[in-house]
Amino acid sequence: GEHYSLFTQFCKLWEKSTAKMREGLDEYFARLERQGYPYDFVLLSATNVPLLDNTPPDEELLEMIDRWNAEGHPERMRLVTPGMFREKLLSLPEELVPVHAGDWTDYWNFGAASSAYETRLNRRSKISLRTAEFLAALSRRPDWTDRRLLDEAWENVHLYDEHTWGANISISDPDDHFTRVLWTHKAHYAAQGNSLAGMAMNRKLEQFAGNPLQSEAPEGLVLVNPTSAPQTIDLHIPPVYRPEGRQTSSFRYVYHQNNYDADRSLPYMGTYELPPFGYRFVPFAEMPREAAPADAVTVEDGRIETEYYELKYDPQTGRILALTDKKLDWQLIDASSPWTLFQFVHEQPDPLHHPVHRRSLFDRDVDKTNASISCWKNDWKALRRGADRLVAQRVERSGAAVSLVLEWEGPGVERLAQRITLFAGRPGIELTAWMRKTDVREPEAIYFAFPLRLDAGWKAVFDSASTFVALDEEQLPGMCRDYVTVDRTVSVFDGARGVTLACPDAPLVQIGGFHFGKELKEVPRPANPLLLAWPVNNYWDTNFKASQPGVLTFKYVLHPFGRFDPAQAAAAGDAAAHPVQMFPAVRMPAPSRREGVLLEVSGEGVRAIHVKPAEDGRGAILRMNNLLDRPAEARIALPGR
């Protein structure tokens, strides 16, 4: 099958001439013969009014098909549905129908980084909704208000993710009224979905905490882990969670956890561990007033060391010199790379080789694309630069965490602040970036680099729709390998060690090096691959935003490991994307009821990925998957039920 509405275009239906149809089809059939096409039928799409995509059905289509068949041409035309076409394929001998299995990794998805703020917001909305659905599913009584609120929130979240991203003139005329109005409509889905998701989660956490509508100040917090992996939380409590005097529940909805990352400038109030699907009530009176910084951290000029890692950096330039995993005795960073750990990289077409224009990347030609001739400029030359100047460098300590903070000036940004955080009592390295993006309308991209010291022949796995996909081996032929869109994580490893990068806010990554526009059939596997987080670009020549000035923030979490384990990768993704939820609790339950587990799921390789109320309100739906390549057995329990 050909893409879009190529029956309409090949046959020039706007001419309303069967002679033009004959001419166009003969040209197409000749091309198929040259390619050795093996079938005695073809499938062509006719989806919309001629010459325009994303439009209503063509009302004149049936008339032209009837005229063609009435004229007695040797090829008869049928208007069929996809289901009818499937039946045709099933009727053919098996040897005529090749079978492929794998991920349909999309080329179009790189546009998600053209609206990085809204994409981040929408990804976090989904987490809030999953928390709300988890609590609603395990409630002891159906609540139809939940269903209405959740349905409306999900509709907005899904409409933001949907393929249509903006005006067709978004690049050629970014200030036009049409461009700006269409983007406002698109962005509204992300904003509305986020507000509704926050309201839904706030409502369920209020109910779970047993909070009255009106009350005095809360006595403590309730912590909820809505995931199938154990989780740890360092408490840094926002002031709005500890209001003074009388309050109503509407004032408790100010932040919700998935829009709020730990602010370690606030007092540290202890570290708490929660089991899978567990909860805990913690009175303020029992929290340490301000715990002393952990002793298991060494900070010297140019060096930070914990039980797990040693990080070395140049205080004058800000360059990360080494990162050693002490448990694996592995220096993660490829010292020969021009880039270093979490380095900011700005990319654009090199003006010494091309105009700084999107045609230097993709020179659109409709006739070529209709004939399946690529318009990508595979050999385009890029100008790549790091930050221009280190403005400030400092080390901050707060309870269980120690952070190296680097502030920069650089291309495409007014200011960039990066934070690399190590933890005293647990592995995992949190990496956050805050930038004030400038209004750049020429093609550009921003990356964060991870030059890994791995042997040649390394492998990579990313998750898509909660399923792990091996790069190359488990992707369909012809699908995108230049970049991938991850659900939660990407892992790169050789036979002895590797890393998992959790990507809760920005889903795009390039694996092995800078590959945009290369149309790789297979990703090369030399030693020391470059893993690239890719949060920002404006590369496509239509629909996507021309620029996105303003404040953008991104979080990543890096987990080194010795042997790739999909369960560990899934847990790392859950912890980064779906953290422990924290909420004010007006009254503390009796000590015997302050902690527990709402759901138990056990079995090797078994992961619970979504818990939601049944649509009819009678019971819960539990979605699980098997992370192993062999059958697994699961056991499910509702403690106390």
C-alpha positions in Angstrom: 0.0 0.0 0.0 1.1 3.5 -0.8 0.9 6.4 1.7 -1.7 9.2 2.0 -4.1 9.5 -1.0 -1.9 8.4 -3.8 -4.8 6.8 -5.8 -6.1 10.4 -6.1 -2.8 11.8 -7.0 -1.7 9.1 -9.5 -5.0 9.2 -11.2 -5.3 13.0 -11.1 -8.9 12.8 -10.1 -9.3 16.5 -10.0 -9.1 16.3 -13.8 -12.2 14.1 -13.8 -10.8 12.2 -16.8 -10.4 8.4 -17.2 -7.7 9.1 -19.8 -5.7 10.8 -17.1 -6.4 7.9 -14.7 -5.1 5.5 -17.4 -2.0 7.5 -17.9 -1.2 7.7 -14.2 -1.9 4.1 -13.5 0.2 2.9 -16.5 3.1 4.8 -15.1 2.7 3.4 -11.7 2.2 -0.2 -12.9 5.4 0.1 -15.0 7.3 1.1 -11.8 5.9 -1.9 -10.0 7.0 -4.2 -12.8 10.5 -2.8 -12.7 10.6 -3.5 -8.9 9.5 -7.1 -9.4 6.1 -6.7 -7.7 4.7 -10.2 -7.3 0.9 -9.8 -7.1 -1.9 -9.4 -9.6 -3.6 -6.6 -7.6 -2.5 -3.3 -6.0 -3.8 -1.4 -3.0 -4.0 2.4 -3.2 -5.5 4.8 -0.7 -8.1 7.3 -1.5 -8.7 9.1 1.8 -9.6 12.8 1.1 -10.4 15.6 -1.3 -7.8 15.8 -4.1 -4.5 17.6 -3.3 -5.4 18.2 0.3 -4.7 16.0 3.2 -6.6 15.9 6.5 -9.8 16.8 4.7 -13.2 15.1 4.3 -13.9 12.2 1.9 -13.9 12.8 -1.8 -17.6 12.9 -2.8 -16.7 12.3 -6.5 -14.6 9.2 -5.9 -17.3 6.6 -6.5 -18.4 8.3 -9.8 -14.8 8.0 -11.2 -14.5 4.4 -10.2 -17.9 3.6 -11.8 -16.9 5.4 -15.0 -13.6 3.4 -15.1 -15.3 0.0 -14.7 -18.1 0.9 -17.2 -15.4 1.7 -19.9 -14.2 -1.9 -19.7 -10.6 -1.4 -18.8 -8.7 -4.7 -18.2 -8.1 -3.7 -14.5 -11.2 -3.5 -12.4 -11.4 -1.2 -9.4 -13.0 -2.0 -6.1 -13.5 0.3 -3.1 -12.5 -1.8 -0.1 -12.1 -1.4 3.6 -8.9 -2.5 5.4 -10.8 -5.5 6.7 -11.7 -6.6 3.2 -8.1 -6.2 2.2 -7.0 -8.3 5.1 -9.3 -11.1 3.9 -7.7 -10.9 0.5 -4.3 -11.3 2.0 -5.4 -14.3 4.0 -6.7 -16.0 0.9 -3.3 -16.0 -0.7 -0.8 -18.9 -0.5 1.4 -18.3 2.6 4.6 -18.2 0.5 3.3 -15.0 -1.2 2.8 -13.1 2.0 6.0 -12.4 4.0 5.6 -12.1 7.7 7.4 -9.4 9.7 7.4 -8.9 13.5 8.7 -5.8 15.4 8.1 -2.3 16.5 6.7 0.3 14.0 9.2 3.0 15.0 7.9 6.2 13.5 9.8 8.9 11.6 7.2 11.5 12.4 7.6 11.5 16.2 10.6 13.8 16.3 8.1 16.7 16.2 7.3 16.0 19.9 10.5 18.0 20.7 9.2 21.1 18.8 6.8 21.7 21.7 8.9 20.4 24.6 7.0 22.2 27.3 3.6 20.8 26.4 5.1 17.3 25.7 6.6 17.3 29.2 3.3 18.5 30.7 1.3 15.9 28.8 3.6 13.0 29.8 3.2 14.0 33.5 -0.6 14.3 33.1 -0.7 10.6 32.2 1.1 9.7 35.4 -1.4 11.8 37.5 -4.2 10.0 35.7 -2.7 6.6 36.4 -2.4 7.5 40.1 -6.0 8.6 40.2 -7.2 5.5 38.4 -5.2 3.2 40.7 -6.8 4.8 43.8 -10.2 4.8 42.1 -9.9 1.2 41.1 -9.2 0.0 44.7 -11.8 2.2 46.3 -14.5 0.3 48.1 -17.3 2.0 46.2 -17.9 3.1 42.6 -17.7 6.8 42.0 -19.2 8.0 38.7 -17.7 11.5 39.2 -14.3 9.8 38.9 -15.3 8.2 35.6 -16.5 11.5 34.0 -13.5 13.4 35.2 -11.0 10.7 34.1 -12.7 10.3 30.7 -12.5 14.1 30.0 -8.9 14.3 31.1 -7.8 11.3 29.0 -9.6 12.7 25.9 -7.5 15.9 26.2 -4.3 14.0 26.9 -4.9 11.8 23.8 -5.8 14.7 21.6 -2.6 16.4 22.4 -0.6 13.3 21.5 -2.6 12.9 18.2 -0.8 13.2 14.9 -2.0 16.7 13.8 0.4 19.2 15.5 -0.3 22.6 14.0 -0.8 24.8 10.9 0.6 23.9 7.5 2.3 27.3 7.4 3.8 27.0 10.9 7.3 27.3 9.5 6.8 29.5 6.5 4.7 32.1 8.5 5.0 31.4 12.2 3.5 34.8 13.3 0.4 34.4 11.1 -3.0 34.5 12.9 -3.8 31.0 11.5 -0.6 29.5 12.8 -1.0 31.1 16.3 -4.6 30.2 16.7 -4.1 26.5 15.6 -1.2 26.2 18.1 -3.3 27.6 20.9 -6.0 25.0 20.2 -3.3 22.2 20.2 -1.5 23.5 23.4 -4.9 23.8 25.1 -5.3 20.0 25.1 -2.1 19.6 27.1 -3.0 22.4 29.5 -6.6 21.3 30.0 -5.5 17.6 30.3 -3.0 18.6 32.9 -5.4 20.6 35.0 -8.1 17.8 34.9 -5.5 15.1 35.6 -4.3 17.1 38.6 -7.9 17.6 39.8 -8.6 13.9 39.4 -5.5 12.8 41.3 -6.0 15.5 44.0 -9.6 14.3 44.5 -8.6 10.7 45.0 -5.7 11.5 47.3 -8.0 13.7 49.4 -10.4 10.7 49.7 -7.6 8.2 50.4 -6.3 10.5 53.2 -9.8 10.8 54.6 -9.5 14.6 54.5 -12.7 16.6 55.3 -13.8 19.5 53.1 -12.8 22.0 55.8 -10.2 21.6 58.5 -7.4 23.0 60.5 -3.8 22.5 59.4 -2.9 19.0 58.4 -1.1 16.7 60.9 1.2 15.0 58.4 1.5 13.5 54.9 0.3 10.4 53.2 2.7 8.8 50.8 1.5 6.4 48.0 3.5 4.3 45.7 1.2 3.5 42.7 3.8 1.3 40.9 4.8 -2.3 40.9 8.4 -1.6 42.1 9.6 -0.6 45.5 10.3 3.2 45.7 12.3 5.6 47.8 11.4 9.3 48.5 13.4 12.0 50.0 11.0 14.4 51.7 11.4 18.1 50.9 8.0 19.4 51.7 6.6 22.4 49.8 5.2 25.1 52.1 1.7 24.8 50.5 1.6 21.3 52.0 1.9 22.7 55.5 -0.6 25.6 55.6 -1.5 27.3 58.9 -5.0 27.9 60.2 -8.2 26.9 58.6 -8.3 25.6 55.0 -10.5 23.9 52.5 -9.7 21.1 50.1 -9.5 23.6 47.2 -6.4 25.2 48.7 -4.7 21.8 48.9 -4.8 21.6 45.1 -1.8 23.9 44.4 0.8 21.5 43.2 0.5 17.8 42.4 3.5 15.5 42.5 3.9 15.0 38.7 4.3 18.7 38.1 6.6 19.0 41.1 10.1 17.7 41.4 11.9 17.7 44.7 13.1 21.1 45.7 16.2 20.3 47.6 16.6 23.9 48.8 13.8 23.1 51.2 14.6 21.4 54.5 15.2 17.7 54.2 12.7 15.7 56.3 13.9 12.2 56.0 14.0 9.3 53.4 11.2 6.8 53.3 10.9 3.5 51.4 7.6 2.2 50.2 6.8 -1.4 48.9 5.1 -1.9 45.5 1.5 -0.5 45.6 2.2 0.5 49.3 1.2 3.6 51.3 2.3 5.2 54.5 1.0 8.0 56.7 3.8 10.1 58.3 3.1 12.6 61.1 4.9 15.9 60.9 5.7 15.5 64.6 7.7 12.4 63.9 9.8 13.8 61.0 13.3 15.1 61.8 13.3 18.9 62.0 16.1 19.0 59.5 18.2 15.9 59.2 22.0 16.3 59.1 23.6 15.7 55.7 24.6 12.1 55.1 28.1 11.2 56.2 28.5 8.7 53.3 29.3 11.5 50.9 32.8 13.0 50.3 33.0 16.4 48.7 36.3 17.9 47.6 37.3 20.5 45.0 36.7 18.8 41.7 35.5 15.5 43.2 32.3 14.0 44.7 32.2 10.4 46.0 29.4 8.3 47.4 29.1 4.6 48.3 28.3 4.0 44.6 30.1 6.5 42.4 33.1 8.8 42.1 32.5 11.9 40.0 35.5 14.1 38.9 35.1 17.4 37.2 37.1 20.5 36.3 36.0 23.4 38.5 37.3 26.0 36.0 35.6 24.6 32.8 32.8 22.5 34.2 33.8 19.5 32.1 33.0 16.1 33.7 36.3 14.3 33.7 35.3 10.9 35.0 32.4 9.0 36.4 33.3 5.7 38.1 30.8 3.0 39.2 32.6 1.7 42.3 30.5 -1.5 42.4 31.3 -2.4 38.8 34.8 -0.9 38.8 33.9 0.8 35.6 34.7 4.3 34.3 31.5 5.0 32.3 32.7 7.9 30.2 34.6 7.6 27.0 37.5 10.0 27.6 38.3 10.1 23.9 34.9 11.6 23.0 34.7 15.4 22.3 31.6 15.3 24.5 31.3 14.4 28.1 28.6 13.4 30.6 25.3 15.3 30.2 27.0 17.8 28.0 24.7 20.4 26.3 25.1 20.2 22.5 23.6 22.7 20.1 23.2 21.5 16.5 22.3 23.3 13.2 23.1 22.9 9.5 26.7 24.1 9.1 26.6 27.4 7.2 30.0 26.6 5.6 28.3 23.7 3.8 24.6 24.6 3.5 22.2 27.4 3.9 20.9 27.3 7.5 17.6 26.1 6.2 15.4 23.0 6.5 15.9 22.1 2.9 19.5 21.3 3.9 17.9 18.4 5.8 14.9 17.5 3.7 14.3 18.9 0.3 10.6 18.3 -0.2 9.6 17.1 -3.7 6.1 15.7 -3.9 6.7 13.8 -7.1 9.7 12.1 -5.6 8.0 11.2 -2.4 5.0 9.9 -4.3 7.4 7.6 -6.2 9.0 6.4 -2.9 12.2 8.4 -3.7 13.7 9.8 -0.5 14.1 13.5 -0.1 16.3 13.2 3.0 19.8 14.8 2.7 21.6 11.8 4.3 25.0 13.6 4.0 24.0 16.9 5.5 26.8 18.6 7.5 26.1 19.8 11.1 27.7 22.5 13.2 27.7 21.3 16.8 28.7 23.4 19.7 28.8 23.0 23.5 28.1 25.8 25.9 30.1 29.0 25.4 31.0 29.9 29.0 30.7 28.5 32.5 28.9 31.2 34.5 28.8 29.5 37.9 29.7 26.2 39.6 28.8 25.0 43.0 28.1 21.9 45.1 24.9 21.7 47.1 24.3 19.2 49.9 20.8 18.3 51.2 20.2 15.3 53.4 20.7 12.2 51.3 21.7 14.1 48.1 24.7 16.0 46.9 24.4 18.0 43.6 27.0 19.5 41.3 25.3 22.6 39.8 26.7 24.1 36.6 25.3 27.3 35.0 26.2 28.2 31.4 25.8 30.6 28.6 25.4 28.9 25.2 23.9 29.0 21.7 20.1 28.9 21.5 19.7 29.7 25.3 19.9 32.8 27.4 20.9 30.7 30.4 21.3 27.0 31.1 21.5 25.4 34.6 22.4 21.7 34.9 22.3 19.7 38.1 24.0 16.3 38.6 22.7 14.7 41.8 24.2 11.6 43.6 22.5 9.9 46.5 24.1 8.6 49.7 22.1 5.5 50.2 21.0 4.3 46.8 22.3 4.1 43.2 20.9 6.1 40.3 22.1 9.6 39.2 19.5 12.3 38.7 20.3 14.8 35.9 18.1 17.9 35.5 18.4 20.8 33.1 16.7 24.2 33.2 17.0 26.5 30.3 15.6 29.8 29.1 15.3 29.2 25.4 15.7 32.0 22.9 13.4 32.6 19.9 15.5 30.7 17.2 13.5 30.1 14.0 16.3 28.6 11.9 16.6 24.8 12.2 18.3 23.8 15.4 18.4 21.0 17.9 19.5 20.6 21.5 20.9 17.3 22.9 22.5 16.1 26.2 25.3 13.7 25.5 26.3 10.4 27.2 29.6 9.1 25.7 29.7 5.5 27.0 32.8 3.3 27.4 31.4 0.0 26.0 32.9 -2.7 23.8 32.1 -2.9 20.1 28.9 -4.9 19.2 27.0 -3.3 22.1 23.2 -3.7 22.2 20.4 -1.3 22.9 16.8 -1.8 24.2 14.1 0.8 24.5 10.5 0.5 25.7 7.5 1.3 23.5 4.0 1.1 24.9 5.3 -0.7 28.0 7.1 -3.3 25.8 10.9 -3.6 25.5 12.2 -3.5 21.9 15.7 -4.4 20.8 17.2 -1.8 18.5 17.4 -3.2 14.9 16.5 -6.8 15.7 13.0 -6.1 16.9 12.1 -3.2 14.6 10.2 -3.7 11.3 12.2 -3.2 8.1 12.2 0.3 6.9 11.2 1.8 10.2 13.1 4.7 11.9 16.4 3.8 13.5 17.9 7.3 13.3 16.0 8.1 16.5 13.5 6.4 18.7 10.6 7.6 20.9 10.8 5.9 24.3 8.0 5.2 26.7 10.2 5.4 29.9 13.7 4.2 29.3 16.5 3.3 26.9 19.4 0.9 27.8 22.7 0.5 26.1 25.1 -2.4 27.1 27.8 -4.8 26.2 28.4 -8.2 27.7 29.8 -6.8 31.0 28.1 -3.5 31.8 25.7 -0.9 30.6 23.4 2.0 31.5 19.7 2.6 31.6 18.6 6.2 31.0 15.1 7.0 32.2 13.4 9.8 30.2 10.3 10.9 32.0 9.9 14.3 30.4 11.4 14.2 26.9 10.9 10.9 24.9 13.3 11.2 22.0 16.8 9.7 22.0 19.4 8.9 19.3 21.5 5.7 20.0 25.1 5.4 18.9 25.7 8.9 17.6 24.2 11.8 15.7 21.9 10.1 13.2 19.2 12.5 12.2 18.4 12.3 8.5 20.6 9.3 7.8 17.9 6.8 7.1 19.9 4.0 8.7 19.0 0.5 7.8 21.0 -0.7 10.8 22.7 1.2 13.5 26.5 0.8 13.5 28.0 -0.8 16.6 31.6 0.5 17.1 33.1 0.7 20.5 32.2 3.6 22.8 28.7 4.6 21.5 27.3 8.1 22.1 23.8 8.0 23.6 22.0 11.3 23.0 18.9 12.6 24.9 17.1 14.8 22.4 14.6 17.1 24.1 14.4 20.1 21.6 14.3 20.5 17.8 12.4 22.4 15.2 13.6 20.5 12.1 10.5 19.6 10.1 9.3 22.1 7.5 5.6 22.1 8.3 3.1 21.7 11.1 5.6 21.7 14.0 6.4 24.9 15.8 9.2 27.1 14.3 10.5 28.0 17.7 9.7 27.6 21.4 11.1 30.5 23.5 10.8 30.5 27.2 11.7 28.3 30.2 12.1 24.5 29.6 13.0 21.9 32.2 13.9 18.3 31.7 14.8 15.4 34.1 16.7 12.2 33.3 17.9 9.5 35.6 21.0 7.3 34.8 21.4 3.8 36.2 24.6 1.8 35.5 24.3 -2.0 35.7 26.3 -5.2 35.2 23.8 -7.3 33.2 20.7 -6.0 31.5 17.6 -6.9 33.3 14.2 -5.7 31.9 12.6 -5.8 35.3 15.3 -3.4 36.6 14.9 -1.1 33.6 11.2 -1.1 34.1 11.6 -0.2 37.8 14.0 2.6 36.9 11.5 4.0 34.4 8.7 3.8 37.0 10.7 5.6 39.7 11.7 8.4 37.4 8.3 8.9 35.7 5.9 7.8 38.4 7.4 8.8 41.8 5.9 8.3 45.2 2.9 10.6 45.6 3.0 13.0 48.5 -0.2 14.7 49.9 -1.3 16.5 53.1 -3.2 14.3 55.6 -5.5 16.3 57.9 -5.7 13.6 60.6 -3.4 10.6 61.2 -5.0 7.2 61.4 -4.2 5.0 64.4 -0.6 3.7 64.4 -1.8 0.2 63.3 -3.4 1.6 60.2 -0.7 4.0 59.0 0.9 1.8 56.4 0.0 -1.1 54.2 -0.2 -2.5 50.7 -3.2 -2.1 48.4 -2.3 -4.7 45.8 0.1 -7.5 45.5 1.3 -8.9 42.2 4.1 -11.5 42.2 5.7 -13.8 39.7 9.1 -13.8 38.0 9.1 -11.3 35.1 5.6 -10.2 35.8 4.9 -6.4 35.9 1.7 -4.6 36.6 1.6 -1.6 34.3 -1.9 -0.1 34.9 -4.7 -0.4 37.4 -8.0 1.3 36.6 -11.7 1.0 37.4 -13.8 -1.2 35.2 -16.0 0.9 32.9 -19.2 -0.3 34.5 -17.9 0.6 37.9 -18.0 -3.1 39.1 -14.5 -4.0 39.9 -11.0 -3.2 38.6 -9.0 -3.9 35.5 -5.3 -4.9 36.0 -3.0 -4.7 33.0 0.2 -6.7 33.2 2.9 -7.8 30.9 5.6 -10.5 30.9 9.1 -9.1 30.7 10.7 -12.5 30.0 11.0 -14.4 26.7 9.2 -17.5 28.2 5.8 -18.0 29.9 5.4 -16.6 33.4 2.9 -17.2 36.2 1.4 -14.4 38.1 -0.3 -14.3 41.5 -2.7 -11.4 42.5 -3.9 -10.5 45.9 -5.8 -7.6 47.5 -4.6 -7.6 51.1 -7.5 -7.4 53.6 -10.1 -7.8 50.9 
